[in-house]
């Protein structure tokens, strides 16, 4: 969650697909649907 929050501050326009790609680049292997679920929280 912390990683998603930090990325959301840098990229407030990012959707679940872009967020998934950014997280994968950082080494967090997560799917788009799970990313979307976490972003809702």
PDB file as gemmi writes it, atoms N, CA and C in Angstrom:
CRYST1    1.000    1.000    1.000  90.00  90.00  90.00 P 1                      
ATOM      1  N   UNK A   1       0.832  -1.198   0.000  1.00  0.00           N  
ATOM      2  CA  UNK A   1       0.000   0.000   0.000  1.00  0.00           C  
ATOM      3  C   UNK A   1       0.870   1.253   0.000  1.00  0.00           C  
ATOM      4  N   UNK A   2       1.954   1.219   0.744  1.00  0.00           N  
ATOM      5  CA  UNK A   2       2.811   2.396   0.827  1.00  0.00           C  
ATOM      6  C   UNK A   2       3.386   2.741  -0.541  1.00  0.00           C  
ATOM      7  N   UNK A   3       3.792   1.717  -1.281  1.00  0.00           N  
ATOM      8  CA  UNK A   3       4.348   1.950  -2.622  1.00  0.00           C  
ATOM      9  C   UNK A   3       3.306   2.571  -3.543  1.00  0.00           C  
ATOM     10  N   UNK A   4       2.086   2.088  -3.452  1.00  0.00           N  
ATOM     11  CA  UNK A   4       1.011   2.640  -4.284  1.00  0.00           C  
ATOM     12  C   UNK A   4       0.746   4.090  -3.894  1.00  0.00           C  
ATOM     13  N   UNK A   5       0.748   4.384  -2.602  1.00  0.00           N  
ATOM     14  CA  UNK A   5       0.528   5.759  -2.152  1.00  0.00           C  
ATOM     15  C   UNK A   5       1.628   6.687  -2.655  1.00  0.00           C  
ATOM     16  N   UNK A   6       2.880   6.233  -2.580  1.00  0.00           N  
ATOM     17  CA  UNK A   6       3.993   7.058  -3.047  1.00  0.00           C  
ATOM     18  C   UNK A   6       3.909   7.297  -4.549  1.00  0.00           C  
ATOM     19  N   UNK A   7       3.597   6.249  -5.300  1.00  0.00           N  
ATOM     20  CA  UNK A   7       3.474   6.408  -6.749  1.00  0.00           C  
ATOM     21  C   UNK A   7       2.284   7.287  -7.111  1.00  0.00           C  
ATOM     22  N   UNK A   8       1.209   7.193  -6.341  1.00  0.00           N  
ATOM     23  CA  UNK A   8       0.028   8.015  -6.621  1.00  0.00           C  
ATOM     24  C   UNK A   8       0.320   9.496  -6.397  1.00  0.00           C  
ATOM     25  N   UNK A   9       1.202   9.802  -5.453  1.00  0.00           N  
ATOM     26  CA  UNK A   9       1.579  11.203  -5.242  1.00  0.00           C  
ATOM     27  C   UNK A   9       2.374  11.728  -6.442  1.00  0.00           C  
ATOM     28  N   UNK A  10       3.195  10.876  -7.049  1.00  0.00           N  
ATOM     29  CA  UNK A  10       3.990  11.286  -8.209  1.00  0.00           C  
ATOM     30  C   UNK A  10       3.165  11.289  -9.491  1.00  0.00           C  
ATOM     31  N   UNK A  11       2.256  10.332  -9.609  1.00  0.00           N  
ATOM     32  CA  UNK A  11       1.452  10.164 -10.822  1.00  0.00           C  
ATOM     33  C   UNK A  11      -0.029  10.095 -10.447  1.00  0.00           C  
ATOM     34  N   UNK A  12      -0.651  11.225 -10.099  1.00  0.00           N  
ATOM     35  CA  UNK A  12      -2.058  11.189  -9.681  1.00  0.00           C  
ATOM     36  C   UNK A  12      -3.008  10.791 -10.806  1.00  0.00           C  
ATOM     37  N   UNK A  13      -2.553  10.871 -12.037  1.00  0.00           N  
ATOM     38  CA  UNK A  13      -3.388  10.542 -13.194  1.00  0.00           C  
ATOM     39  C   UNK A  13      -3.297   9.069 -13.567  1.00  0.00           C  
ATOM     40  N   UNK A  14      -2.436   8.307 -12.896  1.00  0.00           N  
ATOM     41  CA  UNK A  14      -2.188   6.910 -13.268  1.00  0.00           C  
ATOM     42  C   UNK A  14      -3.376   6.031 -12.901  1.00  0.00           C  
ATOM     43  N   UNK A  15      -3.764   5.210 -13.845  1.00  0.00           N  
ATOM     44  CA  UNK A  15      -4.809   4.226 -13.598  1.00  0.00           C  
ATOM     45  C   UNK A  15      -4.192   2.918 -13.131  1.00  0.00           C  
ATOM     46  N   UNK A  16      -5.009   1.895 -13.053  1.00  0.00           N  
ATOM     47  CA  UNK A  16      -4.524   0.619 -12.529  1.00  0.00           C  
ATOM     48  C   UNK A  16      -3.481  -0.017 -13.449  1.00  0.00           C  
ATOM     49  N   UNK A  17      -3.607   0.173 -14.746  1.00  0.00           N  
ATOM     50  CA  UNK A  17      -2.645  -0.435 -15.674  1.00  0.00           C  
ATOM     51  C   UNK A  17      -1.284   0.239 -15.577  1.00  0.00           C  
ATOM     52  N   UNK A  18      -1.284   1.558 -15.548  1.00  0.00           N  
ATOM     53  CA  UNK A  18      -0.008   2.268 -15.425  1.00  0.00           C  
ATOM     54  C   UNK A  18       0.610   2.005 -14.058  1.00  0.00           C  
ATOM     55  N   UNK A  19      -0.215   1.971 -13.022  1.00  0.00           N  
ATOM     56  CA  UNK A  19       0.284   1.704 -11.678  1.00  0.00           C  
ATOM     57  C   UNK A  19       0.894   0.307 -11.610  1.00  0.00           C  
ATOM     58  N   UNK A  20       0.249  -0.668 -12.251  1.00  0.00           N  
ATOM     59  CA  UNK A  20       0.791  -2.030 -12.301  1.00  0.00           C  
ATOM     60  C   UNK A  20       2.159  -2.036 -12.963  1.00  0.00           C  
ATOM     61  N   UNK A  21       2.299  -1.316 -14.078  1.00  0.00           N  
ATOM     62  CA  UNK A  21       3.583  -1.267 -14.782  1.00  0.00           C  
ATOM     63  C   UNK A  21       4.657  -0.616 -13.925  1.00  0.00           C  
ATOM     64  N   UNK A  22       4.304   0.456 -13.227  1.00  0.00           N  
ATOM     65  CA  UNK A  22       5.270   1.124 -12.355  1.00  0.00           C  
ATOM     66  C   UNK A  22       5.695   0.217 -11.209  1.00  0.00           C  
ATOM     67  N   UNK A  23       4.747  -0.502 -10.632  1.00  0.00           N  
ATOM     68  CA  UNK A  23       5.072  -1.420  -9.539  1.00  0.00           C  
ATOM     69  C   UNK A  23       5.929  -2.580 -10.033  1.00  0.00           C  
ATOM     70  N   UNK A  24       5.637  -3.088 -11.232  1.00  0.00           N  
ATOM     71  CA  UNK A  24       6.443  -4.181 -11.785  1.00  0.00           C  
ATOM     72  C   UNK A  24       7.879  -3.742 -12.018  1.00  0.00           C  
ATOM     73  N   UNK A  25       8.078  -2.501 -12.432  1.00  0.00           N  
ATOM     74  CA  UNK A  25       9.438  -1.985 -12.629  1.00  0.00           C  
ATOM     75  C   UNK A  25      10.202  -1.918 -11.316  1.00  0.00           C  
ATOM     76  N   UNK A  26       9.489  -1.722 -10.216  1.00  0.00           N  
ATOM     77  CA  UNK A  26      10.127  -1.655  -8.901  1.00  0.00           C  
ATOM     78  C   UNK A  26      10.321  -3.038  -8.290  1.00  0.00           C  
ATOM     79  N   UNK A  27       9.858  -4.072  -8.971  1.00  0.00           N  
ATOM     80  CA  UNK A  27      10.053  -5.428  -8.478  1.00  0.00           C  
ATOM     81  C   UNK A  27       8.866  -6.017  -7.751  1.00  0.00           C  
ATOM     82  N   UNK A  28       7.733  -5.311  -7.737  1.00  0.00           N  
ATOM     83  CA  UNK A  28       6.513  -5.817  -7.110  1.00  0.00           C  
ATOM     84  C   UNK A  28       5.648  -6.435  -8.206  1.00  0.00           C  
ATOM     85  N   UNK A  29       5.634  -7.746  -8.271  1.00  0.00           N  
ATOM     86  CA  UNK A  29       4.874  -8.429  -9.319  1.00  0.00           C  
ATOM     87  C   UNK A  29       3.437  -8.594  -8.850  1.00  0.00           C  
ATOM     88  N   UNK A  30       2.573  -7.794  -9.458  1.00  0.00           N  
ATOM     89  CA  UNK A  30       1.175  -7.732  -9.039  1.00  0.00           C  
ATOM     90  C   UNK A  30       0.326  -7.558 -10.289  1.00  0.00           C  
ATOM     91  N   UNK A  31      -0.835  -8.139 -10.296  1.00  0.00           N  
ATOM     92  CA  UNK A  31      -1.729  -8.052 -11.440  1.00  0.00           C  
ATOM     93  C   UNK A  31      -2.543  -6.768 -11.434  1.00  0.00           C  
ATOM     94  N   UNK A  32      -3.153  -6.489 -12.586  1.00  0.00           N  
ATOM     95  CA  UNK A  32      -3.933  -5.251 -12.721  1.00  0.00           C  
ATOM     96  C   UNK A  32      -5.145  -5.247 -11.812  1.00  0.00           C  
ATOM     97  N   UNK A  33      -5.834  -6.373 -11.716  1.00  0.00           N  
ATOM     98  CA  UNK A  33      -7.045  -6.410 -10.887  1.00  0.00           C  
ATOM     99  C   UNK A  33      -6.713  -6.246  -9.409  1.00  0.00           C  
ATOM    100  N   UNK A  34      -5.634  -6.855  -8.966  1.00  0.00           N  
ATOM    101  CA  UNK A  34      -5.235  -6.696  -7.563  1.00  0.00           C  
ATOM    102  C   UNK A  34      -4.795  -5.256  -7.307  1.00  0.00           C  
ATOM    103  N   UNK A  35      -4.099  -4.664  -8.271  1.00  0.00           N  
ATOM    104  CA  UNK A  35      -3.706  -3.262  -8.151  1.00  0.00           C  
ATOM    105  C   UNK A  35      -4.940  -2.383  -8.015  1.00  0.00           C  
ATOM    106  N   UNK A  36      -5.946  -2.657  -8.831  1.00  0.00           N  
ATOM    107  CA  UNK A  36      -7.186  -1.871  -8.786  1.00  0.00           C  
ATOM    108  C   UNK A  36      -7.866  -1.998  -7.430  1.00  0.00           C  
ATOM    109  N   UNK A  37      -7.900  -3.218  -6.890  1.00  0.00           N  
ATOM    110  CA  UNK A  37      -8.504  -3.447  -5.578  1.00  0.00           C  
ATOM    111  C   UNK A  37      -7.778  -2.654  -4.502  1.00  0.00           C  
ATOM    112  N   UNK A  38      -6.452  -2.674  -4.538  1.00  0.00           N  
ATOM    113  CA  UNK A  38      -5.676  -1.943  -3.538  1.00  0.00           C  
ATOM    114  C   UNK A  38      -5.827  -0.433  -3.699  1.00  0.00           C  
ATOM    115  N   UNK A  39      -5.974   0.038  -4.936  1.00  0.00           N  
ATOM    116  CA  UNK A  39      -6.129   1.470  -5.167  1.00  0.00           C  
ATOM    117  C   UNK A  39      -7.465   1.976  -4.632  1.00  0.00           C  
ATOM    118  N   UNK A  40      -8.476   1.120  -4.586  1.00  0.00           N  
ATOM    119  CA  UNK A  40      -9.778   1.535  -4.061  1.00  0.00           C  
ATOM    120  C   UNK A  40      -9.719   1.814  -2.565  1.00  0.00           C  
ATOM    121  N   UNK A  41      -8.804   1.144  -1.863  1.00  0.00           N  
ATOM    122  CA  UNK A  41      -8.720   1.296  -0.405  1.00  0.00           C  
ATOM    123  C   UNK A  41      -8.092   2.567  -0.047  1.00  0.00           C  
TER     124      UNK A  41                                                      
END                                                                             
